[in-house]
Amino acid sequence: MSQLAGIGEEDFNALLGRVQEFRDDKIAPLVIQWEQERIFPIDTISASHELGLLGMEIEPALGGLGLSFGQKLKVLDLLSEVSMPYAFSLVNSHNVAARLARHGTEELRHRFLPDLLSGQRLGSTALTEPGVGSDFSAITTLAAPDAGGWRLNGEKAWITNAAASDVIVAYVQTDSDARSKGIASFVIDGTKDGFERLDPYGLIGSHAIGTAGFRLNNYFASEDELLAPPGEGFTAALTTINEARTYVASMCCSMVEASLRSAVSYACERESFGRPIIEHQGLSWQLAHVANQLEAARALTNRAVGVIEEGDNRAAILCAAHAKKFATEMAEPALTACAQAMGANGLKEEHLIGHRLTAARVANYVDGTTEIMTDRIAMSLPAQYQSTPAVSVAS
């Protein structure tokens, strides 16, 4: 996928300032309420269009901001410091708009882009099904040719934004025996007959993601709504998923960094036995370990960002897997350590560490589980390490 060069440093820094102001005024005061009342904050997600965030990585000629991939991640990091679920929901709607901007026909752009960019409609990408997750090529939602288009039948599950989205890029099978070679993608209009929205899931947290499912009941999709034809859908999904894995890793880093700042500030101010608790080695070493893990996670993530911006899709597979595996495995124990350093105060909702912990758990599943990341790395071992003779000492 071709990458945008991004905007100038001065303009980008000004944008970050506006994003931080929006975050502090419109998101931070509501995060706890969203969790307590299980709210999917549609209006607050839509309001981000005022800053152009629903079109971050879309060229200005099509109504976007023209940010680079790396710049987009910096925006998501700012939002994730307060609410990773909100940032994840926003970027998933953005991704549908970006996919239409890059690969959609003029008719599809005209029909959907304005409403997606203005926040009047939310977007989702639908791969997962009730019985299919990591083995994407095993999806069973079926598209059968019909006069002038296709008839779609099946159910999608665990879809971000599906609690309210009605512009959906859905991946379906066109040949039950073809596995990956039969997969295509369609743009689904959730206002049309044959689309049945299912109730949101009752999760332990991260309600701002709006996770739900839907059924397609003899849903008719025209040929114009075919986004990736049979045989190209599988590749299209895998190309974009490396970007998703990288921004999930970055979001985990931002949650840990925000929590580490809170923990260190608290430890510098709170005293015990006549000195700040940061001076007690047992506590300071725990936070030092968090800082060390955070630096490593950031390095892996930045490497993946660089490879993606260079357009090396093949190399991005492994780099993104390393980044997501390390960052998601790092996040939960790091957040727990930050909470522990603050004692019982770390349990207070206002510090958001508990909110981030549930989000970190979510991060282990979205866009490829930790086990799938490990498998990707394992499959690369022979090519990476077998080609160079191992150093040995003669007996």
N, C-alpha and C positions, 0 to 999 in steps of 0.2 A: 504494500500500500504506500503510495506516495505521501510524504510528510510535508507539512507546511513549515516555512522557515521561521514563522513567528513574527511578533511585533517588536519594535524598538524597546530598549531598556527603560527609557524614561516613561513611555506610555504604559509599559507593563507594570512598573512599580506603582504608577498612579492607579492602575486597575487593582493591584493587590491591596492598596489602601482602601479603595471602595468596597472590595470584597470583605475585608476585615471589619469595616464599619457595618456592612449589611449583616455579617455573621453575629456581631456583638449586639446589634439592635433587634434583629428579626429572628435569629435562631436560638442564641444562648438563653434568652428568658423563657423559652418554651420547651426546651429539650426534656426537662423533668416531667412536664405535663404530658408530653407525647408518650412517654414511657408509662406513666401512671394510668393514663386513660386510654392507652393502646390506640393512639391517633396516628393515622397516616396523613402527614401535613401537606396535602395537595396544594393549598393556597400558598404556603411558604415556598414550596418548590417552584410553583408557577411564578412567584414574585421575583425569582432570580433572573427572569428574562429582562428586568430593568437594567441589569448589568451586562446582559448579553451572554450569561453563563450557559444558557441552553443551546448556544451555538459557538462554544469556545473554539473548537477545532474545525470550524467551517470557514471557507474563504469569504472575505467581505463581500465579494460580488454576489454571493448567495444569501447574504444577511447575517453572516457570522463574524466573529472577532478576529479570526485568522491566527490564533495562537499555535505555537508548536506543541508537540506532544509533551515535552518537558515543562513548558509553561503551564499547560493544562494541569499537570500533576502538582505544581506549586499552588495553584488555586484550590485544588482538591485537598491538599495538605492543610491549608488554612481552615477550610470548612471542617475537616475531619478532627481537628483539635477539639472542636466542640461537639460535633456529631458525625461520626463516620457513616451511620445509616443514612442521614440526610444527604451527605456527599455522594454516597453510592447510588441512591435513588436518582439524584440529579444527573449524574454522569450516565446512568443507563438510559434515561430519556434522551439526553444529548447524543448518545451513540446511535440511536435510531435515526435522528435527524442527520447526523454525519454520514451514516451509511447511505441514506437516500440522496444526500448532496453529492456523494462520490460515485454512486453506482445506479441511482434511480433514473428512470426516464424523465423527460421534461414533464410529462403528464403527472407522474407520481410526485415530483418536486412541487409542481403547482398545486396539487391537491392536498399535500400533507405538510410541507415545510413551513409555511407561514404559521400554522396553528401550533406546530411543535416549537418553533423558535419563540413564539409569543407566550408559551405556557398555557394556551387554551386547551391543548390536548397533551397527554403524557405518552411516552413511548416505552415499549418493552421489547426485549429479545427473548424468544421462547425456544429453548432446546430441550430442557428436562421434561420427563414424563413420570407418572406415578411409579413405573417399574423400570425406568431407564435414567441413569445419571451419568456416571463416568464413561460408560460404553456408549458414546454418542451415536455410533453407527447402527445401534440396535433400536433406534426410535421406531415406533409403530404407527404414529399418526400418518394417515395415508391420504395422498392426493391422487385422484383418478381422473383421467381426461374426460371432459364433458364438452358439449357443443359450445365453442367460443371460450373455453377456459377449463377449470378443474373443480371437482367436488372434494372437499376436505372433511375428513372425519377422524376424531381422536381427542385425546385429552393431554393438556400440558400442566405441569406441576412445578411448584417452587420457583415461580417467575417473579423477579423483582418488578415492582410497580403494578403488577396485575390486579391489585385491589381497585385500581381506577383507570389504568391505561387503556386506550382504545386505538392506538396506532402500534401494531405489533409486527415485528419481523419474526415469523415462525418458520422453523426448520421442520420439514416433513419428508416422508418417504414416498417415492413414486413407483418403486418396484420392490416388493417385499423380499425378493431373493437377492437384491443387489447390494445390500448394506450401504457402505459409504458412497458407492458409485450412483446410487439412486436418489441421494438426498438433494432436495431443492429448498429454496426459501421463497416465501410469499409475504407480501405486505397485507396484513389482516386489518380490516376496519371493524372495530368492536361495536360500532353502531348498526351493523348490518344483521339481517336475519341469519340464523345459524350459529351465532356467537353467544355462548352461555358463560357468564362470569361466575366463578365459584367463590365461596366465602374465604376471607383471609385466614391464614393459619394463626392459631393461638400460640405465640412464641414466648420464650422467657424474657425477651427484650428485643431491641432493634426494630420496634414497630414502624419507625419512619421509612423502612424499606418497602413497606406495602406488599409483602410477599403473599401471593395467592396463586390460583390456577384458573384454567378455563377449558371449556369443551367446544369443539367444532362439530356441529351436528348438520351434516350435509351442506356445509358452508360453501357457497360458490365464490371462486376467485377467478377473475378474468385473466386472460393472457397478459394484459398490461400490468397486473399485480404480481406477476412472477419476477422476483428480484434476482435470484440466482437459479439458473436452469438445472435440471437433473445432472448430477455429476460434478457440478461446481459449488453446490451449497456446502458440502463438507469442508472443502478447502477454504471457502470464504469464512466459515465460522472459526476455523483454526487460526487463520491469519489475524483476526481481530482479538482472539482470546489471549494471545501473548501480551498485547497491550493491556488488557484487563488484568491479567495476573501481575503485571508490573505496577499498575496504579493501586491495586489492593495491597501490595507490599509497601508502597509508599504511604498509604493511609495508615497501615499498622505502625510504621515508623513515627508518623506525626502524632498518633495517640500516645505512644510510649514517651515521646519527647515532651509532650504537654504534661503528662503525669510525672515525669522525672523533674520538670521544673517546679511543679507543686510540691513534690516530696523534698527536694533540696531546700526550697525556700522555707518550708515548715521545719526541717531539721536544723536550719541555721538559726531559727528564731526560738524554737522550743528548747528549754534547758532541763537537764537532769543531773544530779550530783554536782551542781555548781558550774556546769559548762554546757554549751550547745550540744545537742545530741549528735550533730554531724561530726563532732570530734571523738565520738566513741567508735572505735575501729570496727566493731561488729556491724554497726549500721552503715558506716561510710563505705565499707567494702561491698556490702550488698548493692548499694547504689552505684558504686564504681563498676560493678559487674554489669548492671543495667546499661550504663553509659557505654561500656565496651561492646556489648551485644548490639546496641543501637548503632554505633559507628560501623560495625560490620554489616548490619542489615542495610544501612544507607549506601554503603559502598557497592554492595551487590545490586541494589535497586538502581543506583546511578549508572552502573555498567549496563544494565538492561535498557535503560532510557537511551543511552548513547547508541547502542546497537539498533534499537528500533528507529531512532531518528536518522540513522545511516541507511535505513531501508533494507537491512539484511534479515529477511524473514526467517531464514533457516537458522542462523545463529541466535536469533531472538528466542527460539523455542527453549533452548537450554538456559540461556541467561535469565529469562523470565521464570523458569522453573526454580532455578537456584534462589532467585530473589524472593519469590512467594513462599517457598518452603522455609527459608531461614527466617523471614520476617514474621510469618504467621506462627511459627513455633517459638519464636522469641517473645512475641507480644504478651501472651497470657502470663507466663512467669514473671516477666518484667513489670507488668501492671500490678500483679500481686505483691511484688517486692516494694513497689512505690506505695501501695496502700499500707503495707506492713510498717514501713518507715514512719508513717503518719499515725500509727496506733489506731485507736478507735475512730479518730477523726477521718481516717481514710475511708470509712464506711459512709460518711455523710454524702448525700446525693449531690450537694452543691459542688463537690470536687470532681464529679463526673467519672471517677475511676471505675465504679461499678458499671456505669453505662458503657464505658469503653471495654470492660471485660466481656460483656455479652457480645459486643460488636467484634471483638477479637475472635470469639468462638465462631461467629458467623463467617469471618474471613477464612477460616480453615476449610470451609465447604464451597464457597462461591468460586466460579470460574476454574474449577479443578481442585479436588481435595488434596490434602497434604500427601496422601498415599500416591495419587497420580503424579504429583510433582516428583516424589521420590522415584517412581517408576521411570519417568522421563530421564532423570539423571542417571539411573542405573543402566538404561538402554544405551546411553552415550559412552559408557566406560570403555568398551573395546576400541571404539574409534578414537577416543581421546588418549588412552593410556597404553593400549597394546602396541600401537605403531612405533613407540619409542622403546628400544631395548632396556630392560630393567638393569640397574646397576647391581652387580654381584661381585663377591670376592672369591677368587679361586681358592679351593681347599688345598 
